[in-house]
Amino acid sequence: MTSESFPKSKDSSTAIETIRVARAVRVDALRTRISTMSNCVPLVLEIGCGHGHFLTALAAARPAFHCVGVDIIAKRIESALRKCERAALPNLNFFRSEVGEFLEALPANTQIAEIYVLFPDPWPKKRHHKNRLFQASLLDHLAALSAPMLTRLHFRTDHEGYFAHASATIARHPRWRLTPELPWAFDCETIFSQRLPRHRSLTALCVDKPDTLPVHRGNAIENASKKNVNNSFTF
């Protein structure tokens, strides 16, 4: 008899249902808070925003874009929210959330213009690689909210193994294409980039299908980029 033949215990089923309900409550709470934002199209998303240094600078330089940072660590988000309050930028928000739950809570009409993943935990031990943020499943979720041929993904790490992992994950994905010819849409020095000067960076572009480069215009992203021509690249 295989393990699949044994029915789940009542305690196990109850625990799974408890987890499911708790997740649904968190996603609903995120939807409620997101709905209070004046505008989230187009969106610049930083995953693992830390204390908010990078995104606060980006929001000040790019007023036509709505900048949102997500991090799971409460103290980091508390620090980021203090920066947000001091900066008084209407286009800047921070959320404490697991990234998958946050993406699920976004409105269906969301258009992500730019995505930044800066110095995530590399989980260097092989047995921990499954815990890495950068996975094909994350690229699936991001592509569903992205505009083909417009949305850029920017990744930075000081860990060679993680850089190779991210590059290979993007190269295998049908909705993303590595674009080393494209510079970063925005950049500034952060605490991590100062501490880790030997970091490596990559840029990827969302595409419709593998090996195709169709012309596709997302109005919200295109219009916002024109307003920020000095701080970004016109799509």
C-alpha positions in Angstrom: 0.0 0.0 0.0 1.4 3.4 -1.0 1.4 6.5 1.1 -1.3 7.9 -1.2 -3.6 5.1 -0.1 -3.9 6.4 3.4 -6.6 9.0 3.9 -5.5 12.3 5.4 -6.2 12.6 9.1 -8.8 15.0 10.4 -6.1 17.0 12.1 -4.1 17.3 8.9 -7.2 18.4 6.9 -8.0 21.0 9.5 -4.5 22.4 9.5 -4.5 22.7 5.7 -7.9 24.5 5.8 -6.7 26.8 8.5 -3.7 27.8 6.4 -5.9 28.3 3.3 -8.3 30.5 5.2 -5.5 32.6 6.8 -4.0 33.2 3.4 -7.3 34.2 1.9 -7.7 36.7 4.8 -4.3 38.2 4.1 -5.0 38.5 0.4 -8.3 40.2 1.0 -6.6 42.7 3.4 -4.1 43.5 0.8 -6.8 44.0 -1.8 -8.5 46.5 0.5 -5.4 48.5 1.1 -4.4 48.4 -2.6 -7.8 49.7 -3.5 -7.1 52.9 -1.5 -4.1 53.8 -3.7 -5.0 56.6 -6.0 -3.5 54.9 -9.1 -1.5 51.7 -9.5 -1.1 51.8 -13.3 1.6 51.8 -14.5 3.4 50.1 -11.6 7.0 49.9 -10.6 7.5 47.0 -8.2 10.5 46.3 -6.0 10.4 42.8 -4.5 12.3 42.6 -1.3 12.4 46.3 -0.9 14.3 46.3 2.5 14.3 49.7 4.2 13.1 51.5 1.0 16.2 53.5 0.1 16.1 52.5 -3.6 12.4 52.8 -4.2 12.1 56.2 -2.4 14.7 57.6 -4.7 13.0 56.1 -7.7 9.6 57.5 -6.8 11.0 61.0 -6.4 12.6 60.7 -9.8 9.6 59.1 -11.6 6.4 60.9 -10.5 4.3 59.4 -13.3 4.9 55.9 -12.1 3.3 54.3 -9.0 6.1 52.7 -7.0 5.4 49.8 -4.7 7.8 47.9 -2.4 7.1 44.5 -0.9 9.0 42.8 1.9 8.2 40.1 4.3 10.2 41.5 7.2 8.1 43.8 9.5 11.0 46.0 10.7 12.1 46.7 7.2 8.7 47.8 6.1 8.3 49.9 9.3 11.5 51.7 8.3 10.4 52.1 4.7 7.0 53.5 5.7 8.8 56.1 7.8 10.8 57.1 4.8 7.6 57.3 2.8 6.0 59.6 5.3 9.0 61.9 5.4 9.3 62.0 1.6 5.5 62.8 1.3 5.5 61.2 -2.2 1.9 60.3 -3.4 3.3 57.7 -5.8 5.1 55.6 -3.2 3.7 52.7 -1.1 5.2 49.8 0.9 3.5 46.5 1.9 4.5 43.8 4.3 3.6 40.7 2.3 4.8 37.5 0.7 5.2 38.4 -2.9 2.9 35.7 -4.3 0.1 37.0 -2.1 0.7 40.6 -3.1 0.6 39.7 -6.8 -2.6 37.8 -6.3 -4.2 40.8 -4.6 -3.4 43.3 -7.5 -6.3 44.4 -9.7 -6.7 42.6 -13.0 -5.9 45.7 -15.0 -2.5 46.2 -13.3 0.3 46.9 -15.7 3.8 46.4 -14.3 6.3 48.7 -16.1 9.5 47.8 -14.2 10.4 45.1 -11.7 13.5 45.3 -9.4 14.9 42.4 -7.3 18.0 43.7 -5.6 20.3 41.6 -3.5 17.8 38.8 -2.4 19.0 36.1 0.0 21.1 33.8 -2.2 20.4 30.7 -0.1 23.9 29.4 -1.1 23.5 25.8 0.1 22.2 23.4 -2.6 19.6 21.9 -0.4 18.2 25.4 0.2 18.0 26.5 -3.5 14.3 25.7 -3.5 13.8 28.6 -1.1 15.3 31.2 -3.5 12.9 33.9 -4.5 13.9 33.8 -8.2 12.0 30.8 -9.6 10.0 30.0 -12.8 6.8 30.3 -10.8 7.6 33.9 -9.9 8.3 34.7 -13.5 4.9 33.2 -14.4 3.1 35.5 -12.0 5.0 38.6 -13.1 4.5 37.9 -16.8 0.7 37.7 -16.3 0.8 41.3 -15.0 3.3 42.6 -17.5 3.1 44.2 -21.0 5.0 42.3 -23.7 7.9 44.2 -25.1 7.5 46.9 -22.5 8.0 45.5 -19.0 11.6 45.2 -17.8 12.9 43.0 -15.0 16.1 44.1 -13.2 18.0 41.7 -11.0 21.1 42.3 -8.9 23.2 40.1 -6.7 26.8 39.7 -5.4 26.5 35.9 -5.4 27.8 34.3 -8.6 25.8 31.1 -8.1 22.6 33.0 -7.7 23.4 35.2 -10.7 23.9 32.0 -12.8 20.7 30.6 -11.4 18.7 33.7 -12.3 20.1 34.0 -15.8 19.4 30.3 -16.5 15.8 30.6 -15.1 15.1 33.6 -17.3 16.7 31.9 -20.4 14.4 28.9 -20.0 11.2 30.9 -19.5 9.0 31.4 -22.5 7.8 34.8 -21.5 11.1 36.5 -20.6 14.2 37.3 -22.7 17.6 38.3 -21.4 18.5 41.7 -22.8 22.0 42.6 -21.9 21.9 45.5 -24.4 19.3 47.3 -22.3 20.6 49.5 -19.5 18.7 49.8 -16.2 15.7 52.1 -16.5 16.7 53.6 -13.1 19.6 53.2 -10.8 21.0 54.7 -7.7 23.5 53.8 -5.0 22.2 51.8 -2.0 23.6 50.5 1.2 24.0 47.0 -0.4 25.6 48.3 -3.6 28.1 50.2 -1.5 28.9 47.3 0.7 29.0 44.8 -2.2 30.7 46.7 -5.0 31.5 43.4 -6.9 27.8 42.7 -7.6 26.4 41.7 -11.0 23.2 42.9 -12.7 20.9 41.7 -15.5 17.9 43.0 -17.4 15.2 40.9 -19.0 12.2 41.9 -21.2 8.7 40.4 -21.1 7.8 38.9 -24.5 4.6 37.4 -26.0 6.1 34.1 -27.0 9.6 32.5 -27.1 11.8 33.7 -30.0 9.2 36.3 -31.2 9.5 40.0 -30.9 6.0 41.5 -31.7 5.3 45.2 -31.4 3.0 45.7 -28.5 2.1 49.0 -26.8 0.7 49.4 -23.4 -0.8 52.8 -23.2 -0.4 53.5 -19.5 3.3 52.5 -19.5 4.0 54.3 -22.7 2.4 57.5 -21.6 4.1 57.5 -18.2 7.5 56.8 -19.8 7.1 59.9 -22.0 6.5 62.1 -18.9 9.8 60.8 -17.4 11.9 61.0 -20.5 14.9 62.4 -18.5 14.8 59.6 -16.0 13.8 56.6 -18.0 13.9 55.2 -21.5 10.9 55.8 -23.8 9.3 52.4 -24.5 
